[in-house]
Amino acid sequence: LEALVRAISQFKDSDDADDKTGVVASCNALSRLAMEPDAISWMKDNEEQVMGLLESLRHSEDTTVKSCALATLFQLDPENESVMEAYNMSLEAGSAKWLRSQIFLVGEGRA
């Protein structure tokens, strides 16, 4: 978990396509791990490092990264309604973006 957080921190601002793909995959893994009690404990014990990273990722242009960060933040603090609202908005934005891409691929007249 520590290595995962360190890797995300190191590559989150990279312009390299492979690094960006790695960050997306790592954020996905982090949000899945956040459902485990041991991982939650570790994140809370390392709150300064983890929260700073999650807050940074929360403002990512990549909707997958943003959603994963928000999901992880929600796991750490389920009482935080603003995180849940931001997560829902991120999901809606991601769905709209996906739908636009499908319309482009299929063609507007046939979608």
Secondary structure by P-SEA (a helix, b strand, c coil): caaaaaaaaaccccccaaaaaaaaaaaaaaaaacccaaaaaaaaaaaaaaaaaaaaacccccaaaaaaaaaaaaaaccccaaaaaaaaaaaaaaaaaaaaaaaaaaccccc
